[in-house]
Amino acid sequence: MHPDLKAVIELQQVDLKITELSAQIDDLPVQIQTLESQLNEFIHAHEERKQRLSQNQKERRDLEGEIQIVQARIAKHKDQLYQVKTNEQYRAMLKEIEGEEANIRKIEDRLLDEMLEAEELEKKIREAAARLENEKTRVANEVTDLRALRQTDVDERDRLLARRRELESAVGESVRNIYERVRTMRRGVALAEVRDGSCTGCHVLLRPQIYNEVRANESLLTCETCSRILYYVEPPPTAGVNSENVSNSASGELGRD
């Protein structure tokens, strides 16, 4: 294989891996921030429920106080029933009492709603409290793992960048210029393997003469359609057993039976 071709093939592999690692390195802080944000949201929701429960308890006390005030008014009206002098005043007082009793029923309905809400809040607070420490531990462990992975990726990228500099120096300037130009044009992919007579970069069939030259891997050739540098990889020999041997072996086995 032509030395420059061999070098740019490895250079392409190194560049693709560097691009992949760089994307992962940039993405890992986002993953960490997402984990920490999810934990903070969990804690915030937990605190909000506790605050709402405290507010609920105050509202229930206020409603119970309102009921006591209305009950006191009802008791007063009932005492006044014995002091009225006419039937009209008596009926009016009864109507007042009925209105106050209806008011109590409304307050009691509100109080019941508050009690049901408190029951649900208390359940969620207990569940969240039971999960909170586990969530903190889980997030801390995952963040630690992600930071370690990021450092591993950074170290690997540094190693590949050093290898890239070695490969660049091993490639002639003209070849390096072609590689960089095509890599810029083709979204980071400057090379294409040839398979079944076609460029795998653009899937265009090569002319027979070009195909034969590419198969030799003795010169630097580019695709006439997509401009990528072409190379050929000899397919591995087909693994298998001669059908005649299989037939003979099968016959032998049958004969032994």
NUMITI-655582 format. One record per residue (C-alpha): residue number from 1; x, y, z; residue in three letters. Coordinates in steps of 0.2 Angstrom, whole numbers. Layout:
<rs>
<k NUM&c1 X&c2 Y&c3 Z&r Ala>
...
</rs>
This chain:
<rs>
<k 1&c1 0&c2 0&c3 0&r Met>
<k 2&c1 6&c2 18&c3 -4&r His>
<k 3&c1 14&c2 25&c3 12&r Pro>
<k 4&c1 3&c2 41&c3 10&r Asp>
<k 5&c1 -13&c2 32&c3 8&r Leu>
<k 6&c1 -9&c2 21&c3 23&r Lys>
<k 7&c1 -6&c2 36&c3 33&r Ala>
<k 8&c1 -21&c2 46&c3 28&r Val>
<k 9&c1 -32&c2 30&c3 31&r Ile>
<k 10&c1 -26&c2 30&c3 49&r Glu>
<k 11&c1 -27&c2 49&c3 50&r Leu>
<k 12&c1 -46&c2 48&c3 45&r Gln>
<k 13&c1 -49&c2 35&c3 58&r Gln>
<k 14&c1 -40&c2 46&c3 71&r Val>
<k 15&c1 -50&c2 62&c3 66&r Asp>
<k 16&c1 -66&c2 53&c3 67&r Leu>
<k 17&c1 -62&c2 46&c3 84&r Lys>
<k 18&c1 -57&c2 64&c3 90&r Ile>
<k 19&c1 -73&c2 71&c3 83&r Thr>
<k 20&c1 -83&c2 58&c3 92&r Glu>
<k 21&c1 -73&c2 60&c3 109&r Leu>
<k 22&c1 -75&c2 79&c3 107&r Ser>
<k 23&c1 -94&c2 78&c3 105&r Ala>
<k 24&c1 -95&c2 66&c3 121&r Gln>
<k 25&c1 -83&c2 78&c3 131&r Ile>
<k 26&c1 -94&c2 93&c3 127&r Asp>
<k 27&c1 -110&c2 83&c3 131&r Asp>
<k 28&c1 -105&c2 76&c3 147&r Leu>
<k 29&c1 -107&c2 92&c3 157&r Pro>
<k 30&c1 -124&c2 94&c3 150&r Val>
<k 31&c1 -128&c2 76&c3 157&r Gln>
<k 32&c1 -121&c2 81&c3 174&r Ile>
<k 33&c1 -131&c2 97&c3 174&r Gln>
<k 34&c1 -147&c2 87&c3 169&r Thr>
<k 35&c1 -144&c2 75&c3 183&r Leu>
<k 36&c1 -141&c2 89&c3 196&r Glu>
<k 37&c1 -156&c2 99&c3 190&r Ser>
<k 38&c1 -167&c2 83&c3 191&r Gln>
<k 39&c1 -162&c2 81&c3 209&r Leu>
<k 40&c1 -164&c2 100&c3 213&r Asn>
<k 41&c1 -182&c2 99&c3 206&r Glu>
<k 42&c1 -185&c2 84&c3 217&r Phe>
<k 43&c1 -179&c2 93&c3 232&r Ile>
<k 44&c1 -189&c2 109&c3 227&r His>
<k 45&c1 -205&c2 99&c3 225&r Ala>
<k 46&c1 -202&c2 90&c3 242&r His>
<k 47&c1 -200&c2 107&c3 250&r Glu>
<k 48&c1 -215&c2 115&c3 241&r Glu>
<k 49&c1 -226&c2 100&c3 248&r Arg>
<k 50&c1 -220&c2 103&c3 265&r Lys>
<k 51&c1 -224&c2 122&c3 264&r Gln>
<k 52&c1 -241&c2 118&c3 257&r Arg>
<k 53&c1 -244&c2 106&c3 271&r Leu>
<k 54&c1 -240&c2 119&c3 283&r Ser>
<k 55&c1 -251&c2 131&c3 274&r Gln>
<k 56&c1 -265&c2 118&c3 274&r Asn>
<k 57&c1 -264&c2 116&c3 293&r Gln>
<k 58&c1 -266&c2 134&c3 295&r Lys>
<k 59&c1 -281&c2 135&c3 284&r Glu>
<k 60&c1 -289&c2 121&c3 293&r Arg>
<k 61&c1 -286&c2 130&c3 310&r Arg>
<k 62&c1 -294&c2 145&c3 302&r Asp>
<k 63&c1 -309&c2 135&c3 296&r Leu>
<k 64&c1 -311&c2 127&c3 313&r Glu>
<k 65&c1 -311&c2 144&c3 321&r Gly>
<k 66&c1 -324&c2 150&c3 309&r Glu>
<k 67&c1 -335&c2 136&c3 313&r Ile>
<k 68&c1 -333&c2 140&c3 332&r Gln>
<k 69&c1 -338&c2 158&c3 328&r Ile>
<k 70&c1 -353&c2 153&c3 319&r Val>
<k 71&c1 -358&c2 140&c3 332&r Gln>
<k 72&c1 -357&c2 154&c3 345&r Ala>
<k 73&c1 -369&c2 165&c3 334&r Arg>
<k 74&c1 -381&c2 150&c3 333&r Ile>
<k 75&c1 -381&c2 147&c3 352&r Ala>
<k 76&c1 -384&c2 166&c3 354&r Lys>
<k 77&c1 -399&c2 166&c3 342&r His>
<k 78&c1 -406&c2 151&c3 350&r Lys>
<k 79&c1 -405&c2 160&c3 367&r Asp>
<k 80&c1 -414&c2 175&c3 359&r Gln>
<k 81&c1 -428&c2 163&c3 353&r Leu>
<k 82&c1 -435&c2 164&c3 371&r Tyr>
<k 83&c1 -435&c2 183&c3 371&r Gln>
<k 84&c1 -444&c2 187&c3 354&r Val>
<k 85&c1 -462&c2 193&c3 357&r Lys>
<k 86&c1 -470&c2 189&c3 340&r Thr>
<k 87&c1 -472&c2 175&c3 328&r Asn>
<k 88&c1 -464&c2 185&c3 314&r Glu>
<k 89&c1 -448&c2 188&c3 325&r Gln>
<k 90&c1 -448&c2 170&c3 329&r Tyr>
<k 91&c1 -448&c2 164&c3 311&r Arg>
<k 92&c1 -435&c2 177&c3 307&r Ala>
<k 93&c1 -424&c2 171&c3 321&r Met>
<k 94&c1 -426&c2 153&c3 315&r Leu>
<k 95&c1 -421&c2 158&c3 297&r Lys>
<k 96&c1 -406&c2 166&c3 304&r Glu>
<k 97&c1 -401&c2 150&c3 313&r Ile>
<k 98&c1 -404&c2 140&c3 297&r Glu>
<k 99&c1 -393&c2 151&c3 287&r Gly>
<k 100&c1 -379&c2 150&c3 300&r Glu>
<k 101&c1 -381&c2 131&c3 300&r Glu>
<k 102&c1 -380&c2 131&c3 281&r Ala>
<k 103&c1 -364&c2 141&c3 283&r Asn>
<k 104&c1 -357&c2 129&c3 295&r Ile>
<k 105&c1 -360&c2 115&c3 282&r Arg>
<k 106&c1 -351&c2 125&c3 268&r Lys>
<k 107&c1 -336&c2 128&c3 280&r Ile>
<k 108&c1 -336&c2 109&c3 285&r Glu>
<k 109&c1 -335&c2 104&c3 266&r Asp>
<k 110&c1 -320&c2 116&c3 264&r Arg>
<k 111&c1 -313&c2 108&c3 279&r Leu>
<k 112&c1 -315&c2 91&c3 272&r Leu>
<k 113&c1 -307&c2 96&c3 256&r Asp>
<k 114&c1 -292&c2 103&c3 266&r Glu>
<k 115&c1 -291&c2 87&c3 276&r Met>
<k 116&c1 -291&c2 76&c3 260&r Leu>
<k 117&c1 -277&c2 87&c3 253&r Glu>
<k 118&c1 -267&c2 86&c3 269&r Ala>
<k 119&c1 -268&c2 67&c3 268&r Glu>
<k 120&c1 -262&c2 66&c3 250&r Glu>
<k 121&c1 -248&c2 79&c3 254&r Leu>
<k 122&c1 -242&c2 69&c3 270&r Glu>
<k 123&c1 -242&c2 53&c3 259&r Lys>
<k 124&c1 -231&c2 61&c3 246&r Lys>
<k 125&c1 -220&c2 69&c3 259&r Ile>
<k 126&c1 -216&c2 52&c3 267&r Arg>
<k 127&c1 -213&c2 44&c3 250&r Glu>
<k 128&c1 -201&c2 58&c3 245&r Ala>
<k 129&c1 -192&c2 58&c3 262&r Ala>
<k 130&c1 -189&c2 40&c3 260&r Ala>
<k 131&c1 -182&c2 42&c3 242&r Arg>
<k 132&c1 -172&c2 58&c3 245&r Leu>
<k 133&c1 -156&c2 51&c3 252&r Glu>
<k 134&c1 -156&c2 37&c3 239&r Asn>
<k 135&c1 -158&c2 50&c3 225&r Glu>
<k 136&c1 -144&c2 61&c3 232&r Lys>
<k 137&c1 -133&c2 45&c3 233&r Thr>
<k 138&c1 -138&c2 40&c3 215&r Arg>
<k 139&c1 -135&c2 57&c3 207&r Val>
<k 140&c1 -118&c2 59&c3 216&r Ala>
<k 141&c1 -112&c2 42&c3 210&r Asn>
<k 142&c1 -118&c2 45&c3 192&r Glu>
<k 143&c1 -110&c2 62&c3 192&r Val>
<k 144&c1 -94&c2 55&c3 198&r Thr>
<k 145&c1 -94&c2 42&c3 185&r Asp>
<k 146&c1 -98&c2 54&c3 171&r Leu>
<k 147&c1 -84&c2 66&c3 177&r Arg>
<k 148&c1 -72&c2 51&c3 177&r Ala>
<k 149&c1 -78&c2 46&c3 160&r Leu>
<k 150&c1 -75&c2 64&c3 154&r Arg>
<k 151&c1 -57&c2 63&c3 160&r Gln>
<k 152&c1 -54&c2 47&c3 152&r Thr>
<k 153&c1 -61&c2 54&c3 135&r Asp>
<k 154&c1 -50&c2 69&c3 137&r Val>
<k 155&c1 -34&c2 59&c3 140&r Asp>
<k 156&c1 -39&c2 48&c3 125&r Glu>
<k 157&c1 -42&c2 63&c3 114&r Arg>
<k 158&c1 -25&c2 70&c3 119&r Asp>
<k 159&c1 -16&c2 54&c3 115&r Arg>
<k 160&c1 -25&c2 54&c3 98&r Leu>
<k 161&c1 -21&c2 72&c3 95&r Leu>
<k 162&c1 -2&c2 68&c3 98&r Ala>
<k 163&c1 -4&c2 53&c3 86&r Arg>
<k 164&c1 -12&c2 65&c3 73&r Arg>
<k 165&c1 3&c2 76&c3 73&r Arg>
<k 166&c1 14&c2 61&c3 70&r Glu>
<k 167&c1 3&c2 56&c3 55&r Leu>
<k 168&c1 2&c2 74&c3 48&r Glu>
<k 169&c1 21&c2 74&c3 48&r Ser>
<k 170&c1 22&c2 57&c3 39&r Ala>
<k 171&c1 11&c2 63&c3 25&r Val>
<k 172&c1 17&c2 74&c3 11&r Gly>
<k 173&c1 11&c2 92&c3 10&r Glu>
<k 174&c1 1&c2 90&c3 -6&r Ser>
<k 175&c1 -8&c2 74&c3 1&r Val>
<k 176&c1 -12&c2 83&c3 17&r Arg>
<k 177&c1 -19&c2 98&c3 8&r Asn>
<k 178&c1 -30&c2 86&c3 -2&r Ile>
<k 179&c1 -36&c2 77&c3 14&r Tyr>
<k 180&c1 -40&c2 93&c3 23&r Glu>
<k 181&c1 -49&c2 101&c3 9&r Arg>
<k 182&c1 -60&c2 86&c3 6&r Val>
<k 183&c1 -63&c2 83&c3 24&r Arg>
<k 184&c1 -69&c2 101&c3 25&r Thr>
<k 185&c1 -80&c2 99&c3 10&r Met>
<k 186&c1 -87&c2 82&c3 16&r Arg>
<k 187&c1 -92&c2 85&c3 34&r Arg>
<k 188&c1 -76&c2 77&c3 41&r Gly>
<k 189&c1 -75&c2 62&c3 30&r Val>
<k 190&c1 -61&c2 63&c3 17&r Ala>
<k 191&c1 -59&c2 45&c3 12&r Leu>
<k 192&c1 -71&c2 32&c3 5&r Ala>
<k 193&c1 -68&c2 13&c3 4&r Glu>
<k 194&c1 -72&c2 5&c3 -13&r Val>
<k 195&c1 -83&c2 -10&c3 -13&r Arg>
<k 196&c1 -90&c2 -19&c3 -28&r Asp>
<k 197&c1 -83&c2 -6&c3 -40&r Gly>
<k 198&c1 -92&c2 8&c3 -31&r Ser>
<k 199&c1 -87&c2 23&c3 -20&r Cys>
<k 200&c1 -95&c2 20&c3 -3&r Thr>
<k 201&c1 -95&c2 39&c3 0&r Gly>
<k 202&c1 -107&c2 43&c3 -15&r Cys>
<k 203&c1 -112&c2 26&c3 -21&r His>
<k 204&c1 -107&c2 30&c3 -39&r Val>
<k 205&c1 -99&c2 16&c3 -49&r Leu>
<k 206&c1 -81&c2 19&c3 -54&r Leu>
<k 207&c1 -74&c2 17&c3 -71&r Arg>
<k 208&c1 -66&c2 0&c3 -73&r Pro>
<k 209&c1 -48&c2 8&c3 -76&r Gln>
<k 210&c1 -50&c2 18&c3 -60&r Ile>
<k 211&c1 -57&c2 3&c3 -50&r Tyr>
<k 212&c1 -42&c2 -7&c3 -55&r Asn>
<k 213&c1 -30&c2 6&c3 -50&r Glu>
<k 214&c1 -39&c2 9&c3 -33&r Val>
<k 215&c1 -38&c2 -10&c3 -30&r Arg>
<k 216&c1 -19&c2 -9&c3 -31&r Ala>
<k 217&c1 -18&c2 4&c3 -17&r Asn>
<k 218&c1 -2&c2 10&c3 -25&r Glu>
<k 219&c1 -7&c2 28&c3 -29&r Ser>
<k 220&c1 -18&c2 42&c3 -21&r Leu>
<k 221&c1 -34&c2 43&c3 -31&r Leu>
<k 222&c1 -50&c2 53&c3 -28&r Thr>
<k 223&c1 -68&c2 49&c3 -33&r Cys>
<k 224&c1 -73&c2 59&c3 -48&r Glu>
<k 225&c1 -90&c2 62&c3 -41&r Thr>
<k 226&c1 -87&c2 66&c3 -22&r Cys>
<k 227&c1 -68&c2 70&c3 -22&r Ser>
<k 228&c1 -65&c2 58&c3 -8&r Arg>
<k 229&c1 -49&c2 49&c3 -7&r Ile>
<k 230&c1 -52&c2 31&c3 -12&r Leu>
<k 231&c1 -44&c2 15&c3 -5&r Tyr>
<k 232&c1 -48&c2 -3&c3 -6&r Tyr>
<k 233&c1 -49&c2 -17&c3 7&r Val>
<k 234&c1 -46&c2 -35&c3 1&r Glu>
<k 235&c1 -61&c2 -45&c3 7&r Pro>
<k 236&c1 -57&c2 -59&c3 19&r Pro>
<k 237&c1 -58&c2 -77&c3 10&r Pro>
<k 238&c1 -75&c2 -85&c3 11&r Thr>
<k 239&c1 -75&c2 -97&c3 26&r Ala>
<k 240&c1 -83&c2 -114&c3 22&r Gly>
<k 241&c1 -80&c2 -132&c3 19&r Val>
<k 242&c1 -79&c2 -140&c3 2&r Asn>
<k 243&c1 -96&c2 -147&c3 -3&r Ser>
<k 244&c1 -88&c2 -163&c3 -9&r Glu>
<k 245&c1 -80&c2 -166&c3 7&r Asn>
<k 246&c1 -96&c2 -163&c3 16&r Val>
<k 247&c1 -105&c2 -175&c3 5&r Ser>
<k 248&c1 -91&c2 -188&c3 8&r Asn>
<k 249&c1 -91&c2 -185&c3 26&r Ser>
<k 250&c1 -110&c2 -187&c3 27&r Ala>
<k 251&c1 -109&c2 -203&c3 17&r Ser>
<k 252&c1 -96&c2 -210&c3 29&r Gly>
<k 253&c1 -106&c2 -206&c3 44&r Glu>
<k 254&c1 -121&c2 -215&c3 36&r Leu>
<k 255&c1 -111&c2 -230&c3 32&r Gly>
<k 256&c1 -105&c2 -231&c3 50&r Arg>
<k 257&c1 -123&c2 -231&c3 55&r Asp>
</rs>
